[in-house]
Amino acid sequence: MKKETRPYTCHVFVCTNNRHGERKSCADGGNEALKDFLKEEIEKRGWKTRVRVSNCGCMGLCARGPNVILYPEGIWFSDVSAGEGGQILDEIAALLPNISGKS
Protein backbone atom coordinates (compact mmCIF):
# COMPACT_ATOMS: atom_id res chain seq x y z
CA MET A 1 0.00 0.00 0.00
CA LYS A 2 1.20 3.49 -0.88
CA LYS A 3 0.12 6.53 1.08
CA GLU A 4 -0.01 9.74 -0.92
CA THR A 5 -1.63 13.15 -0.80
CA ARG A 6 -4.79 13.65 -2.79
CA PRO A 7 -4.21 13.93 -6.53
CA TYR A 8 -6.95 16.55 -7.11
CA THR A 9 -7.66 19.91 -5.56
CA CYS A 10 -11.41 19.27 -5.73
CA HIS A 11 -13.31 16.02 -6.22
CA VAL A 12 -16.93 16.30 -7.37
CA PHE A 13 -19.12 13.29 -6.61
CA VAL A 14 -22.37 13.09 -8.57
CA CYS A 15 -24.76 10.45 -7.28
CA THR A 16 -26.16 8.40 -10.15
CA ASN A 17 -27.77 5.72 -7.98
CA ASN A 18 -30.75 4.18 -9.79
CA ARG A 19 -33.39 2.23 -7.89
CA HIS A 20 -35.38 1.66 -11.11
CA GLY A 21 -38.57 3.18 -9.75
CA GLU A 22 -38.73 1.12 -6.55
CA ARG A 23 -38.31 4.38 -4.59
CA LYS A 24 -36.79 7.80 -5.15
CA SER A 25 -33.18 7.85 -6.30
CA CYS A 26 -30.75 10.43 -7.62
CA ALA A 27 -30.90 8.97 -11.14
CA ASP A 28 -34.54 10.10 -11.32
CA GLY A 29 -33.32 13.69 -11.71
CA GLY A 30 -30.96 13.29 -14.66
CA ASN A 31 -27.71 13.30 -12.72
CA GLU A 32 -25.94 11.31 -15.45
CA ALA A 33 -26.40 14.27 -17.83
CA LEU A 34 -25.24 16.64 -15.10
CA LYS A 35 -22.11 14.55 -14.54
CA ASP A 36 -21.35 14.59 -18.27
CA PHE A 37 -21.86 18.37 -18.42
CA LEU A 38 -19.54 18.98 -15.46
CA LYS A 39 -16.84 16.75 -16.95
CA GLU A 40 -17.02 18.54 -20.32
CA GLU A 41 -16.93 22.01 -18.76
CA ILE A 42 -14.04 21.16 -16.45
CA GLU A 43 -12.05 19.95 -19.44
CA LYS A 44 -12.94 23.10 -21.46
CA ARG A 45 -11.79 25.31 -18.57
CA GLY A 46 -8.47 23.50 -18.34
CA TRP A 47 -9.15 22.22 -14.81
CA LYS A 48 -8.99 18.51 -15.63
CA THR A 49 -5.68 17.91 -13.83
CA ARG A 50 -6.99 19.58 -10.64
CA VAL A 51 -10.72 18.86 -10.53
CA ARG A 52 -12.14 15.35 -10.84
CA VAL A 53 -15.78 14.51 -11.50
CA SER A 54 -16.91 11.01 -10.54
CA ASN A 55 -20.24 9.30 -10.39
CA CYS A 56 -20.98 7.43 -7.21
CA GLY A 57 -23.56 5.07 -5.90
CA CYS A 58 -25.93 5.84 -3.09
CA MET A 59 -24.73 8.32 -0.48
CA GLY A 60 -27.79 7.62 1.66
CA LEU A 61 -29.35 10.95 0.70
CA CYS A 62 -31.56 10.00 -2.24
CA ALA A 63 -34.68 11.30 -0.49
CA ARG A 64 -33.13 14.77 -0.83
CA GLY A 65 -31.64 14.16 -4.26
CA PRO A 66 -30.38 14.39 -6.82
CA ASN A 67 -27.17 15.06 -4.89
CA VAL A 68 -23.70 16.40 -5.68
CA ILE A 69 -20.93 16.70 -3.08
CA LEU A 70 -17.62 18.58 -3.37
CA TYR A 71 -14.63 17.24 -1.46
CA PRO A 72 -12.55 18.04 0.50
CA GLU A 73 -14.75 21.09 1.09
CA GLY A 74 -17.70 18.92 2.10
CA ILE A 75 -20.23 21.08 0.26
CA TRP A 76 -23.43 19.22 -0.50
CA PHE A 77 -25.93 20.27 -3.16
CA SER A 78 -29.32 18.57 -2.93
CA ASP A 79 -32.37 18.66 -5.19
CA VAL A 80 -30.05 19.48 -8.09
CA SER A 81 -31.47 19.76 -11.60
CA ALA A 82 -29.47 18.98 -14.73
CA GLY A 83 -29.48 22.68 -15.64
CA GLU A 84 -27.74 23.79 -12.43
CA GLY A 85 -24.27 22.62 -13.41
CA GLY A 86 -23.14 26.20 -14.03
CA GLN A 87 -23.84 27.10 -10.41
CA ILE A 88 -21.76 24.14 -9.23
CA LEU A 89 -18.89 25.24 -11.50
CA ASP A 90 -19.17 28.76 -10.06
CA GLU A 91 -18.90 27.30 -6.56
CA ILE A 92 -15.79 25.34 -7.50
CA ALA A 93 -14.21 28.46 -9.02
CA ALA A 94 -15.04 30.53 -5.92
CA LEU A 95 -13.60 27.92 -3.57
CA LEU A 96 -10.47 27.48 -5.61
CA PRO A 97 -9.39 30.91 -6.82
CA ASN A 98 -5.97 29.55 -7.73
CA ILE A 99 -7.47 27.49 -10.55
CA SER A 100 -6.77 29.18 -13.84
CA GLY A 101 -7.59 28.21 -17.38
CA LYS A 102 -4.25 26.39 -17.66
CA SER A 103 -3.85 22.69 -17.02
DRENTORKOL-3810 file (N, C-alpha, C; in nm, 4 decimals):
REM DRENTORKOL-3810
@n.u->0.0850; n.v->-0.1176; n.w->0.0000; ca.u->0.0000; ca.v->0.0000; ca.w->0.0000; c.u->0.0895; c.v->0.1239; c.w->0.0000
@n.u->0.0518; n.v->0.2205; n.w->-0.0840; ca.u->0.1204; ca.v->0.3489; ca.w->-0.0878; c.u->0.0304; c.v->0.4543; c.w->-0.0265
@n.u->0.0867; n.v->0.5411; n.w->0.0511; ca.u->0.0119; ca.v->0.6531; ca.w->0.1078; c.u->0.0595; c.v->0.7797; c.w->0.0391
@n.u->-0.0349; n.v->0.8525; n.w->-0.0194; ca.u->-0.0013; ca.v->0.9737; ca.w->-0.0924; c.u->-0.0997; c.v->1.0840; c.w->-0.0567
@n.u->-0.0666; n.v->1.2062; n.w->-0.0947; ca.u->-0.1625; ca.v->1.3151; ca.w->-0.0796; c.u->-0.2635; c.v->1.3058; c.w->-0.1929
@n.u->-0.3733; n.v->1.3737; n.w->-0.1783; ca.u->-0.4790; ca.v->1.3647; ca.w->-0.2793; c.u->-0.4303; c.v->1.4184; c.w->-0.4136
@n.u->-0.4692; n.v->1.3528; n.w->-0.5215; ca.u->-0.4212; ca.v->1.3935; ca.w->-0.6531; c.u->-0.4979; c.v->1.5114; c.w->-0.7140
@n.u->-0.6123; n.v->1.5468; n.w->-0.6564; ca.u->-0.6949; ca.v->1.6548; ca.w->-0.7112; c.u->-0.7210; c.v->1.7599; c.w->-0.6039
@n.u->-0.7333; n.v->1.8829; n.w->-0.6464; ca.u->-0.7665; ca.v->1.9914; ca.w->-0.5561; c.u->-0.9113; c.v->1.9805; c.w->-0.5113
@n.u->-0.9985; n.v->1.9420; n.w->-0.6029; ca.u->-1.1414; ca.v->1.9269; ca.w->-0.5733; c.u->-1.1923; c.v->1.8009; c.w->-0.6405
@n.u->-1.2696; n.v->1.7231; n.w->-0.5681; ca.u->-1.3313; ca.v->1.6022; ca.w->-0.6222; c.u->-1.4824; c.v->1.6192; c.w->-0.6126
@n.u->-1.5480; n.v->1.6103; n.w->-0.7268; ca.u->-1.6928; ca.v->1.6299; ca.w->-0.7368; c.u->-1.7577; c.v->1.4927; c.w->-0.7517
@n.u->-1.8402; n.v->1.4560; n.w->-0.6542; ca.u->-1.9121; ca.v->1.3288; ca.w->-0.6606; c.u->-2.0572; c.v->1.3557; c.w->-0.6990
@n.u->-2.0999; n.v->1.2949; n.w->-0.8086; ca.u->-2.2366; ca.v->1.3089; ca.w->-0.8572; c.u->-2.3042; c.v->1.1740; c.w->-0.8377
@n.u->-2.4052; n.v->1.1716; n.w->-0.7521; ca.u->-2.4757; ca.v->1.0453; ca.w->-0.7275; c.u->-2.5592; c.v->1.0098; c.w->-0.8497
@n.u->-2.5377; n.v->0.8903; n.w->-0.9017; ca.u->-2.6161; ca.v->0.8405; ca.w->-1.0154; c.u->-2.6885; c.v->0.7111; c.w->-0.9763
@n.u->-2.7098; n.v->0.6923; n.w->-0.8464; ca.u->-2.7775; ca.v->0.5722; ca.w->-0.7980; c.u->-2.9163; c.v->0.5607; c.w->-0.8616
@n.u->-2.9479; n.v->0.4415; n.w->-0.9114; ca.u->-3.0753; ca.v->0.4184; ca.w->-0.9788; c.u->-3.1467; c.v->0.3005; c.w->-0.9137
@n.u->-3.2598; n.v->0.3281; n.w->-0.8530; ca.u->-3.3394; ca.v->0.2229; ca.w->-0.7890; c.u->-3.4495; c.v->0.1722; c.w->-0.8815
@n.u->-3.4457; n.v->0.2125; n.w->-1.0064; ca.u->-3.5378; ca.v->0.1655; ca.w->-1.1109; c.u->-3.6841; c.v->0.1773; c.w->-1.0713
@n.u->-3.7180; n.v->0.2890; n.w->-1.0092; ca.u->-3.8566; ca.v->0.3183; ca.w->-0.9749; c.u->-3.9078; c.v->0.2561; c.w->-0.8473
@n.u->-3.8271; n.v->0.1749; n.w->-0.7799; ca.u->-3.8729; ca.v->0.1121; ca.w->-0.6552; c.u->-3.8982; c.v->0.2172; c.w->-0.5470
@n.u->-3.8132; n.v->0.3198; n.w->-0.5433; ca.u->-3.8310; ca.v->0.4379; ca.w->-0.4593; c.u->-3.7401; c.v->0.5460; c.w->-0.5139
@n.u->-3.7543; n.v->0.6670; n.w->-0.4616; ca.u->-3.6793; ca.v->0.7799; ca.w->-0.5151; c.u->-3.5289; c.v->0.7534; c.w->-0.5135
@n.u->-3.4636; n.v->0.7946; n.w->-0.6228; ca.u->-3.3179; ca.v->0.7853; ca.w->-0.6298; c.u->-3.2644; c.v->0.9024; c.w->-0.7103
@n.u->-3.1364; n.v->0.9280; n.w->-0.6956; ca.u->-3.0751; ca.v->1.0428; ca.w->-0.7624; c.u->-3.0826; c.v->1.0332; c.w->-0.9146
@n.u->-3.0826; n.v->0.9126; n.w->-0.9692; ca.u->-3.0903; ca.v->0.8966; ca.w->-1.1145; c.u->-3.2228; c.v->0.9482; c.w->-1.1706
@n.u->-3.3238; n.v->0.9601; n.w->-1.0862; ca.u->-3.4537; ca.v->1.0104; ca.w->-1.1321; c.u->-3.4445; c.v->1.1542; c.w->-1.1821
@n.u->-3.3431; n.v->1.2277; n.w->-1.1373; ca.u->-3.3318; ca.v->1.3690; ca.w->-1.1709; c.u->-3.2330; c.v->1.4006; c.w->-1.2813
@n.u->-3.1864; n.v->1.3022; n.w->-1.3555; ca.u->-3.0961; ca.v->1.3288; ca.w->-1.4659; c.u->-2.9534; c.v->1.3584; c.w->-1.4265
@n.u->-2.9065; n.v->1.3011; n.w->-1.3179; ca.u->-2.7711; ca.v->1.3300; ca.w->-1.2723; c.u->-2.6631; c.v->1.2785; c.w->-1.3664
@n.u->-2.6932; n.v->1.1794; n.w->-1.4475; ca.u->-2.5943; ca.v->1.1311; ca.w->-1.5451; c.u->-2.5609; c.v->1.2421; c.w->-1.6451
@n.u->-2.6631; n.v->1.3139; n.w->-1.6918; ca.u->-2.6405; ca.v->1.4272; ca.w->-1.7831; c.u->-2.5643; c.v->1.5387; c.w->-1.7133
@n.u->-2.5946; n.v->1.5627; n.w->-1.5868; ca.u->-2.5237; ca.v->1.6639; ca.w->-1.5097; c.u->-2.3767; c.v->1.6264; c.w->-1.4962
@n.u->-2.3492; n.v->1.5017; n.w->-1.4659; ca.u->-2.2109; ca.v->1.4554; ca.w->-1.4536; c.u->-2.1361; c.v->1.4773; c.w->-1.5848
@n.u->-2.1980; n.v->1.4411; n.w->-1.6966; ca.u->-2.1348; ca.v->1.4590; ca.w->-1.8273; c.u->-2.1076; c.v->1.6067; c.w->-1.8553
@n.u->-2.2030; n.v->1.6930; n.w->-1.8226; ca.u->-2.1860; ca.v->1.8374; ca.w->-1.8418; c.u->-2.0680; c.v->1.8893; c.w->-1.7598
@n.u->-2.0620; n.v->1.8521; n.w->-1.6326; ca.u->-1.9535; ca.v->1.8983; ca.w->-1.5464; c.u->-1.8182; c.v->1.8517; c.w->-1.5989
@n.u->-1.8098; n.v->1.7269; n.w->-1.6425; ca.u->-1.6839; ca.v->1.6752; ca.w->-1.6954; c.u->-1.6406; c.v->1.7536; c.w->-1.8193
@n.u->-1.7336; n.v->1.7799; n.w->-1.9091; ca.u->-1.7019; ca.v->1.8537; ca.w->-2.0319; c.u->-1.6561; c.v->1.9957; c.w->-2.0001
@n.u->-1.7269; n.v->2.0624; n.w->-1.9105; ca.u->-1.6929; ca.v->2.2009; ca.w->-1.8760; c.u->-1.5594; c.v->2.2103; c.w->-1.8031
@n.u->-1.5313; n.v->2.1152; n.w->-1.7172; ca.u->-1.4044; ca.v->2.1165; ca.w->-1.6454; c.u->-1.2889; c.v->2.0963; c.w->-1.7430
@n.u->-1.3089; n.v->2.0117; n.w->-1.8422; ca.u->-1.2051; ca.v->1.9949; ca.w->-1.9439; c.u->-1.1886; c.v->2.1232; c.w->-2.0264
@n.u->-1.3003; n.v->2.1854; n.w->-2.0673; ca.u->-1.2943; ca.v->2.3096; ca.w->-2.1455; c.u->-1.2217; c.v->2.4206; c.w->-2.0702
@n.u->-1.2400; n.v->2.4258; n.w->-1.9393; ca.u->-1.1794; ca.v->2.5305; ca.w->-1.8571; c.u->-1.0331; c.v->2.5016; c.w->-1.8217
@n.u->-0.9854; n.v->2.3851; n.w->-1.8615; ca.u->-0.8471; ca.v->2.3498; ca.w->-1.8336; c.u->-0.8224; c.v->2.3048; c.w->-1.6909
@n.u->-0.9257; n.v->2.2617; n.w->-1.6218; ca.u->-0.9149; ca.v->2.2218; ca.w->-1.4811; c.u->-0.8960; c.v->2.0712; c.w->-1.4631
@n.u->-0.8923; n.v->1.9963; n.w->-1.5712; ca.u->-0.8986; ca.v->1.8509; ca.w->-1.5633; c.u->-0.7914; c.v->1.7888; c.w->-1.4735
@n.u->-0.6734; n.v->1.8486; n.w->-1.4670; ca.u->-0.5685; ca.v->1.7906; ca.w->-1.3828; c.u->-0.5880; c.v->1.8229; c.w->-1.2352
@n.u->-0.6798; n.v->1.9157; n.w->-1.2036; ca.u->-0.6986; ca.v->1.9576; ca.w->-1.0642; c.u->-0.8369; c.v->1.9306; c.w->-1.0084
@n.u->-0.9351; n.v->1.9116; n.w->-1.0974; ca.u->-1.0721; ca.v->1.8861; ca.w->-1.0528; c.u->-1.1189; c.v->1.7563; c.w->-1.1175
@n.u->-1.1667; n.v->1.6654; n.w->-1.0358; ca.u->-1.2136; ca.v->1.5350; ca.w->-1.0840; c.u->-1.3625; c.v->1.5233; c.w->-1.0607
@n.u->-1.4347; n.v->1.4767; n.w->-1.1625; ca.u->-1.5776; ca.v->1.4505; ca.w->-1.1502; c.u->-1.5966; c.v->1.2998; c.w->-1.1583
@n.u->-1.6643; n.v->1.2451; n.w->-1.0588; ca.u->-1.6911; ca.v->1.1014; ca.w->-1.0545; c.u->-1.8379; c.v->1.0778; c.w->-1.0243
@n.u->-1.8911; n.v->0.9718; n.w->-1.0824; ca.u->-2.0238; ca.v->0.9301; ca.w->-1.0388; c.u->-2.0048; c.v->0.8382; c.w->-0.9189
@n.u->-2.1049; n.v->0.8327; n.w->-0.8356; ca.u->-2.0978; ca.v->0.7433; ca.w->-0.7207; c.u->-2.2337; c.v->0.6787; c.w->-0.7009
@n.u->-2.2327; n.v->0.5724; n.w->-0.6270; ca.u->-2.3558; ca.v->0.5066; ca.w->-0.5896; c.u->-2.4211; c.v->0.5810; c.w->-0.4752
@n.u->-2.5126; n.v->0.5188; n.w->-0.4111; ca.u->-2.5933; ca.v->0.5835; ca.w->-0.3086; c.u->-2.5088; c.v->0.6399; c.w->-0.1945
@n.u->-2.5365; n.v->0.7662; n.w->-0.1619; ca.u->-2.4727; ca.v->0.8322; ca.w->-0.0478; c.u->-2.5674; c.v->0.8323; c.w->0.0719
@n.u->-2.6810; n.v->0.7658; n.w->0.0579; ca.u->-2.7785; ca.v->0.7619; ca.w->0.1658; c.u->-2.8640; c.v->0.8867; c.w->0.1743
@n.u->-2.8629; n.v->0.9680; n.w->0.0699; ca.u->-2.9346; ca.v->1.0952; ca.w->0.0702; c.u->-3.0344; c.v->1.1068; c.w->-0.0444
@n.u->-3.0705; n.v->0.9961; n.w->-0.1059; ca.u->-3.1559; ca.v->0.9998; ca.w->-0.2244; c.u->-3.2895; c.v->1.0699; c.w->-0.1999
@n.u->-3.3412; n.v->1.0633; n.w->-0.0798; ca.u->-3.4685; ca.v->1.1299; ca.w->-0.0494; c.u->-3.4584; c.v->1.2803; c.w->-0.0703
@n.u->-3.3361; n.v->1.3339; n.w->-0.0632; ca.u->-3.3134; ca.v->1.4773; ca.w->-0.0826; c.u->-3.2507; c.v->1.5067; c.w->-0.2183
@n.u->-3.2373; n.v->1.4042; n.w->-0.3012; ca.u->-3.1636; ca.v->1.4156; ca.w->-0.4261; c.u->-3.2423; c.v->1.4727; c.w->-0.5410
@n.u->-3.1740; n.v->1.4805; n.w->-0.6517; ca.u->-3.0383; ca.v->1.4393; ca.w->-0.6824; c.u->-2.9331; c.v->1.5181; c.w->-0.6031
@n.u->-2.8210; n.v->1.4506; n.w->-0.5753; ca.u->-2.7167; ca.v->1.5057; ca.w->-0.4891; c.u->-2.5818; c.v->1.5150; c.w->-0.5582
@n.u->-2.5078; n.v->1.6198; n.w->-0.5232; ca.u->-2.3702; ca.v->1.6400; ca.w->-0.5676; c.u->-2.2926; c.v->1.6872; c.w->-0.4447
@n.u->-2.1737; n.v->1.6305; n.w->-0.4226; ca.u->-2.0926; ca.v->1.6699; ca.w->-0.3080; c.u->-1.9520; c.v->1.7033; c.w->-0.3558
@n.u->-1.8986; n.v->1.8152; n.w->-0.3066; ca.u->-1.7619; ca.v->1.8576; ca.w->-0.3374; c.u->-1.6723; c.v->1.8223; c.w->-0.2194
@n.u->-1.5617; n.v->1.7551; n.w->-0.2483; ca.u->-1.4625; ca.v->1.7239; ca.w->-0.1465; c.u->-1.3286; c.v->1.7809; c.w->-0.1860
@n.u->-1.2452; n.v->1.8229; n.w->-0.0943; ca.u->-1.2548; ca.v->1.8036; ca.w->0.0499; c.u->-1.3398; c.v->1.9080; c.w->0.1204
@n.u->-1.3986; n.v->2.0010; n.w->0.0471; ca.u->-1.4751; ca.v->2.1088; ca.w->0.1093; c.u->-1.5972; c.v->2.0589; c.w->0.1847
@n.u->-1.6528; n.v->1.9464; n.w->0.1434; ca.u->-1.7702; ca.v->1.8919; ca.w->0.2101; c.u->-1.8971; c.v->1.9703; c.w->0.1801
@n.u->-1.9039; n.v->2.0320; n.w->0.0640; ca.u->-2.0232; ca.v->2.1080; ca.w->0.0264; c.u->-2.1192; c.v->2.0158; c.w->-0.0467
@n.u->-2.2414; n.v->2.0118; n.w->0.0028; ca.u->-2.3428; ca.v->1.9225; ca.w->-0.0502; c.u->-2.4511; c.v->2.0037; c.w->-0.1177
@n.u->-2.4817; n.v->1.9692; n.w->-0.2416; ca.u->-2.5932; ca.v->2.0268; ca.w->-0.3159; c.u->-2.7012; c.v->1.9200; c.w->-0.3248
@n.u->-2.8217; n.v->1.9530; n.w->-0.2828; ca.u->-2.9325; ca.v->1.8574; ca.w->-0.2927; c.u->-3.0386; c.v->1.9146; c.w->-0.3850
@n.u->-3.1284; n.v->1.8268; n.w->-0.4292; ca.u->-3.2375; ca.v->1.8660; ca.w->-0.5188; c.u->-3.1825; c.v->1.9391; c.w->-0.6418
@n.u->-3.0731; n.v->1.8869; n.w->-0.6962; ca.u->-3.0048; ca.v->1.9481; ca.w->-0.8094; c.u->-3.0743; c.v->1.9088; c.w->-0.9398
@n.u->-3.0929; n.v->2.0062; n.w->-1.0270; ca.u->-3.1467; ca.v->1.9760; ca.w->-1.1598; c.u->-3.0313; c.v->1.9752; c.w->-1.2595
@n.u->-3.0512; n.v->1.9099; n.w->-1.3720; ca.u->-2.9467; ca.v->1.8981; ca.w->-1.4732; c.u->-2.8994; c.v->2.0347; c.w->-1.5215
@n.u->-2.9839; n.v->2.1354; n.w->-1.5162; ca.u->-2.9483; ca.v->2.2682; ca.w->-1.5636; c.u->-2.8711; c.v->2.3531; c.w->-1.4637
@n.u->-2.8424; n.v->2.3010; n.w->-1.3457; ca.u->-2.7743; ca.v->2.3794; ca.w->-1.2426; c.u->-2.6236; c.v->2.3548; c.w->-1.2361
@n.u->-2.5702; n.v->2.2899; n.w->-1.3378; ca.u->-2.4271; ca.v->2.2622; ca.w->-1.3411; c.u->-2.3421; c.v->2.3875; c.w->-1.3383
@n.u->-2.3889; n.v->2.4943; n.w->-1.4020; ca.u->-2.3142; ca.v->2.6195; ca.w->-1.4029; c.u->-2.2943; c.v->2.6753; c.w->-1.2632
@n.u->-2.3948; n.v->2.6621; n.w->-1.1785; ca.u->-2.3838; ca.v->2.7096; ca.w->-1.0407; c.u->-2.2815; c.v->2.6276; c.w->-0.9623
@n.u->-2.2749; n.v->2.4986; n.w->-0.9902; ca.u->-2.1764; ca.v->2.4137; ca.w->-0.9232; c.u->-2.0356; c.v->2.4515; c.w->-0.9695
@n.u->-2.0191; n.v->2.4785; n.w->-1.0986; ca.u->-1.8894; ca.v->2.5238; ca.w->-1.1497; c.u->-1.8491; c.v->2.6566; c.w->-1.0878
@n.u->-1.9456; n.v->2.7473; n.w->-1.0715; ca.u->-1.9168; ca.v->2.8758; ca.w->-1.0058; c.u->-1.8692; c.v->2.8544; c.w->-0.8629
@n.u->-1.9301; n.v->2.7603; n.w->-0.7942; ca.u->-1.8904; ca.v->2.7298; ca.w->-0.6560; c.u->-1.7481; c.v->2.6758; c.w->-0.6517
@n.u->-1.7152; n.v->2.5877; n.w->-0.7447; ca.u->-1.5793; ca.v->2.5336; ca.w->-0.7502; c.u->-1.4798; c.v->2.6473; c.w->-0.7748
@n.u->-1.5101; n.v->2.7337; n.w->-0.8706; ca.u->-1.4206; ca.v->2.8456; ca.w->-0.9021; c.u->-1.4035; c.v->2.9390; c.w->-0.7822
@n.u->-1.5113; n.v->2.9639; n.w->-0.7084; ca.u->-1.5042; ca.v->3.0528; ca.w->-0.5916; c.u->-1.4237; c.v->2.9910; c.w->-0.4784
@n.u->-1.4339; n.v->2.8602; n.w->-0.4635; ca.u->-1.3601; ca.v->2.7922; ca.w->-0.3570; c.u->-1.2127; c.v->2.7777; c.w->-0.3896
@n.u->-1.1832; n.v->2.7760; n.w->-0.5168; ca.u->-1.0473; ca.v->2.7477; ca.w->-0.5607; c.u->-0.9973; c.v->2.8597; c.w->-0.6521
@n.u->-0.9770; n.v->2.9776; n.w->-0.5971; ca.u->-0.9390; ca.v->3.0907; ca.w->-0.6823; c.u->-0.8044; c.v->3.0713; c.w->-0.7530
@n.u->-0.7242; n.v->2.9772; n.w->-0.7075; ca.u->-0.5967; ca.v->2.9549; ca.w->-0.7725; c.u->-0.6090; c.v->2.8741; c.w->-0.9003
@n.u->-0.7280; n.v->2.8229; n.w->-0.9300; ca.u->-0.7470; ca.v->2.7488; ca.w->-1.0545; c.u->-0.7556; c.v->2.8511; c.w->-1.1677
@n.u->-0.6722; n.v->2.8313; n.w->-1.2661; ca.u->-0.6765; ca.v->2.9183; ca.w->-1.3840; c.u->-0.7201; c.v->2.8346; c.w->-1.5021
@n.u->-0.7226; n.v->2.8929; n.w->-1.6175; ca.u->-0.7592; ca.v->2.8207; ca.w->-1.7382; c.u->-0.6506; c.v->2.7281; c.w->-1.7876
@n.u->-0.5357; n.v->2.7241; n.w->-1.7218; ca.u->-0.4246; ca.v->2.6390; ca.w->-1.7665; c.u->-0.4296; c.v->2.5060; c.w->-1.6959
@n.u->-0.3900; n.v->2.4000; n.w->-1.7664; ca.u->-0.3846; ca.v->2.2688; ca.w->-1.7024; c.u->-0.2482; c.v->2.2386; c.w->-1.6490
END
